[in-house]
Amino acid sequence: MNLEQNELYTMIDEKFIDSFQGNHLTFMKKYYYKYYYDYCVFHHGKPLQESEFYRNMHRRRIKLYQLCCPYCRTILLFVHDTKMHGKDSCLNYCCNCGRTSTLKNIINQISRYKRFSYINSIGLKTIKEQNPEKEDWLIGYDCYQFELIELASIIEIIFRDYFEALIYISNYGIENEYIRKIIKMHTGNDFMNIEKANNNFKKAFNIDLKSHFEKGIWNDLLDIVNIRNMVVHNNGMVDNHFKSTKSYERTKKKINGDLFKLERADINKYLSSVIYAVTIISNLYLEYYYEHQSKVIANHYFNMYPSTNEIKLPSSEESENNS
């Protein structure tokens, strides 16, 4: 089975172990080695000594993968035995909620958009050949509007999904119905308004997304959403609400009577800005996620075994006999 790696699953190696500090480090090294040792004994294998186990971990036949799902709060440990399971890999989806990496979900949405856009371009080319006298923007009027609506949906997914993931990883271990209701409310309908979404990120995580964007890119995201609202709520006709936005000032040269003159060059520019946004927010998310991940994992297992004495490691004699 050919599997891809994402942030939900982390291979346990020296770098990952070093992310734990103090008592967490001592506890987790003890826990992971015991898990590995029990697996080897159960399968009639020969476990390494603990000191040897924590060297060159990425080269070992038997590797451990840690699941830490920010969506359903599932934390589980998996064994990957290359002799039994094939080449090195990691799992794609949370085994509990079925969700995958937020970035992968967004990439799938962009891929869907690009397929849709490709089909549009073929159709528009054919229509242009049959109607050479018509302007390109009029031929593609409806198609370009549909493409822009799809880009606006991707923007909403970017802000909503990353916010949801960060909320859960920040509040791991807190079972509170009120918090769940607040999460549901904010992740349900706030994120088509990206200025409001940015305020949510600032208040919840002290992350000012806007400060990480070039002004032109941020304005493109605002314009996509405002044009989308005009298309969806006023059938694409320029209305007073759109004229009251800063997007109108930036794009008024695109207005032809009551119609908004979208062209392929506009759509391509907006797509580039959306991809830029995905890159920026994904990097910020991963930085925050990995900063909190080790603490969340250690606390989870520590609550299972409040004392390291409850994790019974093999004696030196047992280790020697099984090696």
N, C-alpha and C positions, 0 to 999 in steps of 0.2 A: 504494500500500500504506500503510495507516494504522497506524503503529507507535508504541508507547509508550516513554517514556524510563525507564530504571532505572539503578541505580548501576554495573552492569556496563559500560555505555557512557557515555562523557562527551564532550560536544562540546568541541572544542578552541577556546577563546576566551581573551580576555585574563585572565579570572579564573583559568582552569585553568593558563595559562602562568605566572602569578604564584605558583602553588603550588610551583614549582621554585625552588631556591636555588643561588647561586654557580655552580660549574662545570656543575652539572646544568641550570641555566637556559640557559646559553650553548649547551650541547650540544643540548638538546631543541629550542630555537628553530631551530637549524641543521638538525636532522633533519626537523622538521615542514615547514619551508619547502621543503627539497629534495624531500620526498614530494609536496607540492602542485605544485611547479614541474614535476616529471617527469610528473605526471598531465596537466597542462595541455598540455605539449609533445606528449605521446603522442596526445592527442585534438585536436591542432591548435588549441588555445586560446591565449589571451594571458595569461600569468601576470602577476600584480602584482609590483611591486618588493617586496623583503622588508620594508622599513619600512612600506609600505602594507598588505601582507598582515596584519600584526599590529595593525591598527586596525579597529574595528567588525566583528570576525570573525563575529559572530552574524547579521549582515545580508548576508553574502556568498552568492552563488549556489553556490559550491563550498565545502563545509565538511568538516572532518575530524572523525571520531569515533574515540576511543580505547577499545578493549575491554581490560578488565583483569578476568579471571574468577578469583575467589578459590577456585573449586572444582577446576578442572583446570589452573590456572596459565597459561592461554592469554593472550598479549598480542599484539594485532594492531591495525593501523591501517586505517580504512575511509574512503573518500571518499563523501560524499553530495552529489550534483550535483542541485540542485532542478529544473534544466531536464530532466534525464533521469529522475529518481526521484520527482518530485512534491514535495509540501510538506515542510517541515522535520519531521524525525522522527528517532527513534533505534531501534536494533534491540531486540527483546524477549529474545532468547535467545543464549547463547553458541554460536557456530558450530561449536565443537569438541565440547563435552560435552552441549549441548542444554539446560542448566539455565538458569533464569531468575532474576530477583531473588528473594531469600529472602522479602522482604515480599510480593511478588506470589503466591508459593507459599502463604504463610500465609493471605492474603486469599482465595485460591481454596478453601482448606480451610474457612474460616469461611463462605463463600458456600454451600459444599456442606452444611455443618451447618444453615444457615438454611433451605435448601430442604427438608431432611429434617424440621426442626422445624415448618415450615409445613404439610407434609403430615400430620404427627402431629396438629397442632391441629385440622385439618379433621376427621380421623377421630374424635378425642376429643369434639369438639362433637356429632357425629352420635350417638355412643354415649351421651353424656349425655342427649340428647333422648329416646333410647329407654329410658334407665334413670335417670330424674330423682332417684330415691331414693338412689342410690349416691353416696358422697363422691368428689369430683374426684380426689383423690390415689390412690384405689384404681382408678379408671377409667384413670388415666394411669400406673399403677405401672411397667409394663414400658417404656412409651414414654419416660418421664422418665429411667429408668435408661440407656436406649440413648443419649439425648441427652447425659447426663453423661459417658458413656464417650467419646463423640465429642469433647467439650470437653477431656477429659483427653489425648486423642491430639493435639489442637491444642497444648496446653501442651508436650508432649514435642517436637513439631516446632519450636516457637519456640526452646526451649533448645538442641536438638540442631543445627539448621541454622545458627543464628547462631554457635554455638561452632565448628562445622566451618569456616565461612567465615572466621572470625577466625584460626583456627589456620593455615589456608593462606596468608592474606595476611601473617601474621606470619613465616612460614617460607619465603617465596618464594625460590626459587633454591637451597634446601637439598634435595638429593635423598638421602634417608636412609630405608632400609627400616624401621628401628626406629621412626622418627617416624611413618611411615605406619601401622604396626601399632598404635601407641599411639592415633593418631587414630581408627582404625577401632574399637578396643576401646571408647574413651570415647564416641564418637558412636553406637555401636551399642545400648548398653543402660543408660547412666547417667542419662538425662534424664527418666525418669518420677519420679525422686526429686529434687525441685527443690532441696532443701537441699544434696544432694551436687552437683547441677549448679552451684549458686552457688559452691561451693568450687572447682570446676574453673575457673570464670570468674575467681575471685580469684587462684588459683595461676598460671593461664596468662597472664592479661592485666591483673592487678591491678584488676579491675572487680568491685566488690561490688554485684551486682544488687539484693540485698535492701535495701540502704541507699537505693535510689532508689524504693522502693515504700512506699505507705501500709501500715501494719500490717494493716489490715482486708483490703486487696487481696491481700497476700501470704498471709494466713491462708485466704482463699477458694481460692487456688491449691492450697495444701496440702490443704484439705478436699476439693476436687474429686478429687485424686489418691487420697486415702485412701478416700473413698467408692467411687470407681471400683474400687480393689483389692478392697474388700469385695464389690462386685457381681460382679466377674469371678471371684474366687477362692472365694467362698462363696455364690454364687447370690443375692446381695442380702440375705442373712440377717446380722444383726448378730452378730459373733463376738468372741472374747476379744482377738484382735489389734487389731481396730478400737477396742475399749474401752480399749486401752493407749495410744492416740494422743491428742494434744491436740485433734484434730478431734472426738473423742467428747465431750469436755468442752464444746466450743463448740456442738455440734449435738444433745446428748442429748434436748432437748425435741422433736426430730423423730422420736424412736424410739417405735414402737408395738408392744410385745411384742418379737418378733424382727425386725420389719420397720422399714425406714427410710422415713419419710414425706416423700418428695420431692414438691414442688408446683411449679406453673408459676412462681410468684414466686421460688422458690429457683433454678430454672434460669435465669431472666432475670438475677438478681443475679450468678450465676456467669459468664454470658456477658459481662456488662459488665466483670467483673474480668479475663477473658481478653483482651478487646479493649484494656483499659488496659495489660495486660502487653505486648501486641504493640506498642503505641505507645512505651512506655518502652524496651523492649529494642531496637526498631528504631532509635530515635534514638541510643542508646548505640553500637550497631553502626556506624551511618553515620558518627558522629563519629570512631570508631577507624579505620574503613576509609579515609575520606578523608585522615586524618592520615598514613597509611602509603602511600596509593596512588601519589603522585607519586614517592616514593623508589623504590618497586618498579618503576615504569615506566622511570624514568631508568636504574636499574641494569641492567634487561633490555636496553635499547638500547645502553647503554654497553659491555656485554659483547659485543655484536655488532660495535661499532665502538670499540675501546679508545682510539682517538685521533680527535678531531674532524677531523683532517687527512684521515681516510679518507672523510669525507663531502664529496664534491666539489660545492661550490655553483657555480652558473653565474657566469661573469665578468660584470662590469658591462656589457661590450659585448654579451654573449649575452642578458642580461636586457633591454637596450634593444631588441635586434632582435626579441625575442619579445613585447615589450609592445605 
